[in-house]
Amino acid sequence: MKILDKYILASFLKTFFTVFIILMFIFVLQTIWLYIGELAGKDLDVEIILKFLLYFSPKLVPLVLPLTILLTSIMTFGSFAENYEFAAMKSSGISLQRAMSGLTIFIFLVSLTAFFFSNNVIPAAEFKSINLRRNIAKLKPAMAISEDIFNEVGDINIKVDEKSGDNDQYLTDIIIHKKSARSGNYTVMKATEGELVGSTDSDVLSLVLKDGNYYDEIQPNDAAKRRNKPYAKSYFEEYVINIDLSEFNNVDMEDENYHSTQGMLNTSELRESIDSFSTTYNEQVKVFRESMFNRTGAATLNLNYRPADIDTTSKIGESVLDLYDAQQASQIAGFATSSAEAALSHMNLKKEEFKTSFRQINKFEIALHEKYALAAACFVLFFVGAPLGAIIRKGGMGLPMVIAILLFLTYHFIGIFAKNSAEDGSVSPFIATWLPTAIMLPLGIFLTYRATTDQGLFAFDNLFEPFKRLLKKAGIIKTKDKID
């Protein structure tokens, strides 16, 4: 390796690692801010919190690495141009492509590393982080109670309108169905407010209900009396329910039973899952199609039709129902209406099921292509940043930082919008994943060409030249007389 290549590589690496560490630190802080509600107030050891951040950090690399490469390229080559180092290289016969050749090999290796990292390290970290988050959530029983829906906690089903307090311990408008040895929920409690009292050191959580009513449906042995649905009702100012939390407090932080998201899989596992889901989806569609065809009765139409039983002669404009008497026609119309309504309800239900299955397949396809797109993005963004830095001739953290962030936000937001559209099938997962890189590729080619030919970012003179010629031909602009 020549001295020039060593110098360029050393300058690039110094800036690369500095920018990477700074950006990773910023994104980790943003992660802490995002998940502070899950970590605070649970008496977690420092080791568990550090594990959480360690497992979550690899998922930040697909965001941090492309931005680092783009920003480092702009800063490094902008600094070379600003300090006239490129002018010295060109005067020595060294072109921009030659100056970029050594770094091109390095970026290619970084792209390969990024692929293997996203294919192996990120799935393992996703697996660890999600399981750790589920285990941490068990340390706070209030997290198991969501607002406006029934939640199973211990031996009760509880619904609350609102939670409040530092640890969501205060509840309002509570409805509770108590489980019993009998099949069904026969005991209902309602309270205007309540409070969860307990700690992770105890296996018992006390739910203190205030200002409520207790309803208990009585089940007499006599069937005739049971039809009257007798019940007992009582009012209470305060009522305490003790819930066994042994399954909450005995939490194994190393438990790793959850492994069902696409982020936990590598490329071979994703392909296998996509094939499996696609086969199941196609089979379900086939069964549904056959079921709907059988519902129409078209397959047995000839078996049920007996022309000798009815007079098939009808006049023009008459309905088929006119061949039957009023009672039969009414029965046929009612049966047809109910069959159509049942078929429509069944179709709407299956439509939602198929939509969910199709969305799941798309998510797995997006996760598969993202691993390859990350490697390509690192390579393409280098060829956007390096010539752009040579053109703007500005190093440091000022203008290069602004330009890099604007370009990366454009790249990132295009990817987000495209992937969201791909989940419901509006866009192909392949196109959605590769669209940001495909947009940046022509920009990289354009900038590389402009920087190689010593042209500015935009040649405004070339844009106005056709108008000048037109004005000269019209005589509006006069040309200077040539001096003999």
C-alpha positions as CSV (number, residue, x, y, z in Angstrom):
1,M,0.0,0.0,0.0
2,K,1.4,3.4,-1.0
3,I,1.9,6.2,1.4
4,L,-1.0,8.2,0.0
5,D,-3.4,5.3,0.5
6,K,-2.2,4.9,4.0
7,Y,-2.7,8.6,4.7
8,I,-6.2,8.7,3.2
9,L,-7.2,5.5,5.1
10,A,-5.8,6.7,8.4
11,S,-7.6,10.1,8.0
12,F,-10.8,8.3,7.1
13,L,-10.6,5.7,10.0
14,K,-9.9,8.4,12.6
15,T,-13.0,10.3,11.6
16,F,-15.0,7.1,11.1
17,F,-14.5,5.7,14.6
18,T,-15.0,9.1,16.2
19,V,-18.3,9.8,14.4
20,F,-19.5,6.2,14.9
21,I,-18.9,6.4,18.7
22,I,-20.6,9.8,19.0
23,L,-23.7,8.7,16.9
24,M,-24.0,5.4,18.8
25,F,-23.8,7.3,22.1
26,I,-26.6,9.7,20.9
27,F,-28.8,6.8,19.8
28,V,-28.2,4.8,23.0
29,L,-29.3,7.9,25.0
30,Q,-32.4,8.1,22.8
31,T,-33.0,4.4,23.6
32,I,-32.8,5.0,27.3
33,W,-35.3,7.9,27.0
34,L,-37.6,5.7,25.0
35,Y,-37.6,2.7,27.4
36,I,-37.1,4.6,30.7
37,G,-40.7,3.7,31.7
38,E,-39.8,0.0,31.5
39,L,-36.6,0.3,33.5
40,A,-37.5,2.8,36.2
41,G,-39.0,1.9,39.6
42,K,-38.5,-1.9,39.4
43,D,-35.5,-2.4,41.7
44,L,-33.4,-3.7,38.7
45,D,-29.7,-4.4,39.2
46,V,-27.2,-2.3,37.2
47,E,-26.2,-5.5,35.5
48,I,-29.7,-6.0,34.1
49,I,-29.9,-2.4,32.8
50,L,-26.5,-2.8,31.2
51,K,-27.6,-6.0,29.6
52,F,-30.7,-4.3,28.3
53,L,-28.6,-1.6,26.6
54,L,-26.1,-4.1,25.4
55,Y,-28.7,-6.3,23.7
56,F,-30.5,-3.3,22.2
57,S,-27.4,-1.6,20.8
58,P,-26.8,-3.9,17.8
59,K,-30.2,-3.0,16.5
60,L,-29.0,0.6,16.2
61,V,-26.2,-0.3,13.8
62,P,-28.4,-0.3,10.6
63,L,-29.2,3.4,11.5
64,V,-25.8,4.5,12.8
65,L,-23.5,2.8,10.2
66,P,-24.9,4.2,7.0
67,L,-25.0,7.7,8.5
68,T,-21.4,7.3,9.8
69,I,-20.1,6.4,6.4
70,L,-22.0,9.2,4.7
71,L,-20.8,11.8,7.2
72,T,-17.3,10.5,7.4
73,S,-16.9,10.6,3.6
74,I,-18.2,14.2,3.4
75,M,-15.9,15.3,6.3
76,T,-12.8,13.5,5.1
77,F,-12.9,14.5,1.4
78,G,-14.2,17.9,2.3
79,S,-11.2,18.5,4.5
80,F,-8.9,17.3,1.7
81,A,-10.4,19.8,-0.7
82,E,-10.5,22.6,1.8
83,N,-6.8,22.2,2.6
84,Y,-5.9,22.0,-1.1
85,E,-4.7,18.4,-0.7
86,F,-6.7,17.4,-3.6
87,A,-5.2,20.1,-5.7
88,A,-1.7,18.8,-4.8
89,M,-2.9,15.2,-5.7
90,K,-4.2,16.4,-9.1
91,S,-1.1,18.3,-9.8
92,S,0.8,15.1,-9.3
93,G,-1.5,13.3,-11.7
94,I,-3.6,11.5,-9.0
95,S,-7.3,11.6,-9.9
96,L,-10.2,11.4,-7.5
97,Q,-10.9,7.8,-8.5
98,R,-7.3,6.9,-7.6
99,A,-7.6,8.6,-4.3
100,M,-10.9,6.8,-3.5
101,S,-9.6,3.3,-4.6
102,G,-8.1,2.3,-1.3
103,L,-11.1,3.4,0.6
104,T,-13.4,1.6,-1.9
105,I,-11.8,-1.7,-0.8
106,F,-12.2,-0.8,2.8
107,I,-15.9,0.2,2.4
108,F,-16.5,-3.0,0.5
109,L,-15.2,-5.0,3.5
110,V,-17.3,-2.8,5.8
111,S,-20.4,-3.7,3.7
112,L,-19.7,-7.4,3.9
113,T,-19.2,-7.0,7.7
114,A,-22.4,-5.2,7.9
115,F,-24.3,-8.0,6.2
116,F,-22.8,-10.7,8.4
117,F,-23.5,-8.5,11.4
118,S,-27.1,-8.0,10.5
119,N,-27.5,-11.7,9.6
120,N,-25.9,-13.1,12.9
121,V,-25.4,-10.5,15.6
122,I,-28.6,-8.5,15.3
123,P,-31.0,-11.5,15.3
124,A,-29.2,-12.9,18.5
125,A,-29.4,-9.4,20.1
126,E,-33.1,-9.1,19.1
127,F,-33.8,-12.5,20.7
128,K,-32.0,-11.5,23.9
129,S,-33.5,-8.0,24.2
130,I,-37.1,-9.0,23.6
131,N,-37.0,-11.9,26.1
132,L,-35.3,-9.6,28.6
133,R,-38.0,-7.0,28.1
134,R,-40.8,-9.5,28.6
135,N,-39.1,-10.7,31.8
136,I,-38.7,-7.1,33.1
137,A,-42.3,-6.4,32.4
138,K,-43.3,-9.3,34.8
139,L,-41.6,-7.4,37.6
140,K,-44.3,-4.8,37.4
141,P,-47.8,-6.4,37.6
142,A,-49.5,-3.0,36.8
143,M,-48.0,-3.4,33.3
144,A,-50.1,-6.5,32.8
145,I,-53.2,-4.3,33.1
146,S,-54.0,-2.4,30.0
147,E,-56.7,0.3,29.9
148,D,-60.2,-0.3,28.4
149,I,-59.8,-4.1,28.0
150,F,-60.1,-7.1,30.2
151,N,-56.8,-8.5,31.5
152,E,-56.2,-11.8,33.2
153,V,-54.2,-11.3,36.4
154,G,-54.0,-14.2,38.8
155,D,-57.5,-15.6,39.3
156,I,-59.4,-12.5,38.2
157,N,-60.2,-10.7,34.9
158,I,-59.9,-7.0,35.4
159,K,-60.8,-4.0,33.3
160,V,-59.9,-0.4,34.2
161,D,-60.7,2.9,32.4
162,E,-57.6,4.7,33.5
163,K,-54.3,4.1,35.4
164,S,-52.3,6.8,37.2
165,G,-49.5,7.3,39.7
166,D,-45.8,6.9,39.4
167,N,-46.1,3.1,39.0
168,D,-49.7,3.1,37.6
169,Q,-50.9,1.8,40.9
170,Y,-54.1,4.0,41.0
171,L,-57.0,2.6,39.1
172,T,-60.4,4.2,38.2
173,D,-63.7,2.7,37.1
174,I,-62.9,-1.0,37.7
175,I,-64.8,-4.1,36.6
176,I,-63.7,-7.5,37.9
177,H,-64.8,-11.0,37.0
178,K,-63.7,-13.5,39.5
179,K,-62.9,-17.0,38.3
180,S,-64.6,-19.9,40.2
181,A,-64.5,-23.6,40.2
182,R,-67.8,-23.6,38.3
183,S,-67.6,-23.0,34.5
184,G,-68.2,-19.4,33.9
185,N,-67.8,-16.0,35.7
186,Y,-70.6,-15.7,38.2
187,T,-69.0,-13.0,40.5
188,V,-68.7,-9.5,39.3
189,M,-67.3,-6.5,41.2
190,K,-67.5,-2.8,40.3
191,A,-65.6,0.0,42.0
192,T,-65.1,3.7,41.3
193,E,-61.4,3.5,42.2
194,G,-58.7,1.2,43.5
195,E,-55.1,0.8,44.3
196,L,-52.4,-1.9,43.8
197,V,-50.4,-2.3,47.0
198,G,-47.3,-4.6,47.0
199,S,-43.7,-5.0,46.1
200,T,-41.4,-7.4,44.3
201,D,-40.3,-8.8,47.7
202,S,-43.8,-10.2,48.3
203,D,-45.6,-13.0,46.5
204,V,-49.0,-11.3,47.3
205,L,-50.4,-8.2,45.6
206,S,-53.2,-6.5,47.3
207,L,-55.9,-4.8,45.1
208,V,-57.8,-2.4,47.3
209,L,-61.2,-1.5,45.9
210,K,-63.2,1.5,47.1
211,D,-66.8,2.5,46.8
212,G,-68.2,-0.4,44.8
213,N,-70.7,-3.2,44.5
214,Y,-70.4,-6.9,44.6
215,Y,-72.7,-9.1,42.4
216,D,-72.8,-12.8,42.8
217,E,-75.1,-14.9,40.5
218,I,-76.7,-17.7,42.4
219,Q,-77.0,-21.1,40.7
220,P,-79.8,-23.0,42.3
221,N,-80.2,-26.8,41.7
222,D,-83.7,-26.4,40.4
223,A,-83.7,-25.6,36.7
224,A,-86.9,-23.6,36.9
225,K,-85.5,-21.3,39.6
226,R,-82.2,-21.0,37.6
227,R,-84.2,-19.5,34.7
228,N,-85.1,-16.5,36.9
229,K,-81.3,-15.8,37.3
230,P,-81.3,-14.9,41.0
231,Y,-78.3,-13.0,42.3
232,A,-77.0,-11.4,45.5
233,K,-75.8,-7.8,45.6
234,S,-73.9,-5.9,48.3
235,Y,-72.2,-2.6,48.6
236,F,-68.8,-2.0,50.1
237,E,-66.7,1.0,51.0
238,E,-63.5,-0.9,50.8
239,Y,-62.7,-4.4,49.6
240,V,-59.3,-6.1,49.4
241,I,-58.4,-8.8,46.9
242,N,-55.1,-10.6,47.4
243,I,-53.6,-11.9,44.2
244,D,-50.9,-14.6,44.1
245,L,-47.9,-13.1,42.2
246,S,-45.5,-16.0,42.6
247,E,-45.4,-16.3,38.8
248,F,-44.6,-12.6,38.5
249,N,-41.9,-12.2,41.2
250,N,-40.1,-15.4,40.5
251,V,-38.8,-14.0,37.3
252,D,-35.9,-15.7,35.5
253,M,-34.1,-12.9,33.6
254,E,-32.3,-15.6,31.5
255,D,-35.6,-17.1,30.4
256,E,-35.6,-17.3,26.5
257,N,-38.9,-18.9,25.6
258,Y,-40.0,-16.2,23.2
259,H,-38.7,-16.5,19.7
260,S,-41.4,-15.7,17.1
261,T,-40.5,-12.3,15.5
262,Q,-38.8,-11.8,12.2
263,G,-36.0,-9.7,13.7
264,M,-34.7,-12.8,15.5
265,L,-34.1,-14.8,12.3
266,N,-31.2,-15.0,9.8
267,T,-31.5,-15.2,6.1
268,S,-31.9,-19.0,5.9
269,E,-34.5,-19.0,8.7
270,L,-36.4,-16.1,7.1
271,R,-36.5,-17.9,3.7
272,E,-37.8,-21.1,5.4
273,S,-40.4,-19.1,7.3
274,I,-41.5,-17.3,4.2
275,D,-41.9,-20.5,2.3
276,S,-43.9,-22.1,5.2
277,F,-46.2,-19.1,5.6
278,S,-46.7,-18.7,1.9
279,T,-47.7,-22.4,1.6
280,T,-50.1,-22.2,4.5
281,Y,-51.6,-19.0,3.1
282,N,-52.2,-20.5,-0.3
283,E,-53.8,-23.6,1.2
284,Q,-56.1,-21.4,3.3
285,V,-57.1,-19.4,0.3
286,K,-57.8,-22.6,-1.7
287,V,-59.9,-24.0,1.1
288,F,-61.8,-20.7,1.4
289,R,-62.4,-20.6,-2.3
290,E,-63.8,-24.2,-2.3
291,S,-65.9,-23.4,0.8
292,M,-67.5,-20.3,-0.8
293,F,-68.2,-22.2,-4.0
294,N,-69.9,-25.0,-2.0
295,R,-72.0,-22.3,-0.2
296,T,-73.5,-21.2,-3.5
297,G,-75.0,-24.7,-4.1
298,A,-73.9,-24.5,-7.7
299,A,-72.3,-27.9,-7.4
300,T,-75.6,-29.5,-6.5
301,L,-77.9,-27.4,-8.6
302,N,-78.7,-30.1,-11.1
303,L,-79.4,-32.6,-8.3
304,N,-82.0,-30.3,-6.7
305,Y,-83.7,-29.2,-9.9
306,R,-86.7,-31.3,-10.9
307,P,-88.5,-29.8,-13.9
308,A,-91.5,-32.1,-13.5
309,D,-92.4,-30.6,-10.2
310,I,-93.0,-27.1,-11.4
311,D,-94.3,-25.2,-14.5
312,T,-91.1,-23.8,-16.1
313,T,-92.9,-21.7,-18.7
314,S,-92.6,-18.1,-17.8
315,K,-93.3,-14.8,-19.6
316,I,-90.7,-12.2,-20.4
317,G,-90.0,-9.9,-17.4
318,E,-91.2,-12.5,-14.8
319,S,-88.9,-13.5,-11.9
320,V,-88.0,-17.1,-11.1
321,L,-90.0,-16.7,-7.9
322,D,-93.1,-16.2,-9.9
323,L,-93.0,-19.9,-10.7
324,Y,-93.8,-20.7,-7.0
325,D,-96.7,-19.7,-4.8
326,A,-96.3,-16.8,-2.4
327,Q,-95.3,-18.9,0.7
328,Q,-92.7,-20.9,-1.2
329,A,-91.3,-17.7,-2.8
330,S,-91.1,-16.0,0.5
331,Q,-89.2,-19.0,2.0
332,I,-86.8,-19.1,-0.9
333,A,-86.2,-15.3,-0.8
334,G,-85.6,-15.5,3.0
335,F,-83.2,-18.4,2.6
336,A,-81.3,-16.7,-0.2
337,T,-81.0,-13.5,1.9
338,S,-79.8,-15.3,5.0
339,S,-77.3,-17.3,2.9
340,A,-76.0,-14.2,1.3
341,E,-75.6,-12.4,4.6
342,A,-73.9,-15.4,6.2
343,A,-71.5,-15.6,3.2
344,L,-70.7,-11.9,3.4
345,S,-70.0,-12.1,7.1
346,H,-67.8,-15.1,6.5
347,M,-66.0,-13.3,3.7
348,N,-65.3,-10.2,5.9
349,L,-64.0,-12.4,8.7
350,K,-61.7,-14.3,6.3
351,K,-60.6,-11.1,4.7
352,E,-59.2,-9.9,8.0
353,E,-57.5,-13.2,8.6
354,F,-55.9,-13.2,5.2
355,K,-54.8,-9.6,5.6
356,T,-53.1,-10.5,8.9
357,S,-51.3,-13.5,7.3
358,F,-50.3,-11.5,4.2
359,R,-48.9,-8.7,6.4
360,Q,-46.9,-11.3,8.3
361,I,-45.4,-12.7,5.1
362,N,-44.5,-9.2,3.9
363,K,-42.8,-8.4,7.2
364,F,-40.6,-11.4,6.9
365,E,-39.8,-10.6,3.3
366,I,-38.9,-7.0,4.3
367,A,-36.6,-8.3,7.1
368,L,-34.9,-10.6,4.6
369,H,-34.2,-7.9,2.0
370,E,-33.1,-5.4,4.7
371,K,-30.0,-7.5,5.5
372,Y,-28.8,-7.2,1.9
373,A,-29.9,-3.6,1.5
374,L,-27.8,-2.5,4.5
375,A,-24.6,-3.8,2.9
376,A,-25.5,-2.1,-0.4
377,A,-26.5,1.2,1.3
378,C,-23.1,1.4,3.0
379,F,-21.3,1.1,-0.4
380,V,-23.6,3.5,-2.2
381,L,-23.6,6.2,0.5
382,F,-19.8,6.3,0.4
383,F,-20.0,7.2,-3.3
384,V,-22.5,9.9,-2.4
385,G,-20.5,11.4,0.5
386,A,-16.9,11.3,-0.9
387,P,-17.5,13.2,-4.2
388,L,-19.9,15.5,-2.4
389,G,-17.2,16.4,0.1
390,A,-14.8,17.1,-2.7
391,I,-17.3,19.4,-4.4
392,I,-18.4,21.5,-1.4
393,R,-14.8,21.7,-0.1
394,K,-15.7,22.0,3.5
395,G,-14.6,19.7,6.3
396,G,-15.4,19.7,10.0
397,M,-18.7,19.2,11.8
398,G,-20.6,22.2,10.4
399,L,-21.9,22.1,6.8
400,P,-21.0,18.5,6.3
401,M,-23.1,17.5,9.3
402,V,-26.1,19.4,8.0
403,I,-25.8,18.0,4.5
404,A,-25.2,14.4,5.7
405,I,-28.3,14.6,8.1
406,L,-30.5,15.9,5.3
407,L,-29.4,13.2,2.9
408,F,-29.7,10.5,5.5
409,L,-33.2,11.6,6.6
410,T,-34.3,11.6,3.0
411,Y,-32.9,8.1,2.6
412,H,-34.4,6.9,6.0
413,F,-37.9,8.4,5.6
414,I,-38.2,7.1,2.0
415,G,-37.4,3.6,3.5
416,I,-39.9,4.0,6.3
417,F,-42.8,5.1,4.1
418,A,-42.0,2.4,1.5
419,K,-41.9,-0.4,4.1
420,N,-45.1,0.7,5.7
421,S,-46.8,0.6,2.3
422,A,-45.2,-2.8,1.7
423,E,-46.7,-4.4,4.8
424,D,-50.3,-4.2,3.5
425,G,-49.2,-5.1,0.0
426,S,-49.5,-1.7,-1.6
427,V,-45.8,-2.0,-2.7
428,S,-43.7,-5.1,-3.2
429,P,-41.4,-5.8,-0.2
430,F,-38.5,-6.1,-2.6
431,I,-39.1,-2.7,-4.1
432,A,-39.8,-1.0,-0.8
433,T,-36.6,-2.3,0.8
434,W,-34.3,-1.4,-2.1
435,L,-36.0,1.9,-3.1
436,P,-33.9,4.2,-0.9
437,T,-30.7,2.7,-2.1
438,A,-31.9,2.7,-5.7
439,I,-32.6,6.5,-5.4
440,M,-29.2,7.2,-3.9
441,L,-27.3,5.2,-6.5
442,P,-28.0,7.7,-9.4
443,L,-27.1,10.5,-7.1
444,G,-23.8,8.9,-6.2
445,I,-23.0,8.4,-9.9
446,F,-23.9,12.0,-10.7
447,L,-21.8,13.4,-7.9
448,T,-18.8,11.2,-8.7
449,Y,-19.0,12.4,-12.3
450,R,-19.2,16.0,-11.3
451,A,-16.3,15.7,-8.8
452,T,-14.1,13.8,-11.3
453,T,-14.6,16.4,-14.0
454,D,-13.9,19.3,-11.6
455,Q,-17.4,20.7,-12.0
456,G,-19.5,22.3,-9.3
457,L,-22.6,20.7,-7.7
458,F,-24.8,22.4,-10.3
459,A,-23.8,24.1,-13.5
460,F,-26.2,27.0,-13.6
461,D,-24.6,28.5,-16.7
462,N,-25.5,25.4,-18.7
463,L,-29.1,25.8,-17.6
464,F,-29.3,29.4,-18.9
465,E,-27.2,28.9,-22.0
466,P,-30.2,27.9,-24.3
467,F,-32.2,30.9,-23.2
468,K,-29.2,33.2,-23.9
469,R,-28.9,31.8,-27.4
470,L,-32.6,32.3,-28.0
471,L,-32.4,35.9,-26.8
472,K,-29.4,36.6,-29.1
473,K,-31.2,35.2,-32.1
474,A,-34.1,37.5,-31.3
475,G,-31.8,40.4,-31.1
476,I,-32.7,41.2,-27.5
477,I,-29.1,40.6,-26.4
478,K,-26.4,42.0,-28.7
479,T,-23.1,40.1,-29.2
480,K,-20.0,42.1,-29.0
481,D,-18.2,42.9,-32.2
482,K,-15.1,40.9,-32.8
483,I,-11.9,42.9,-33.0
484,D,-10.0,42.2,-36.1
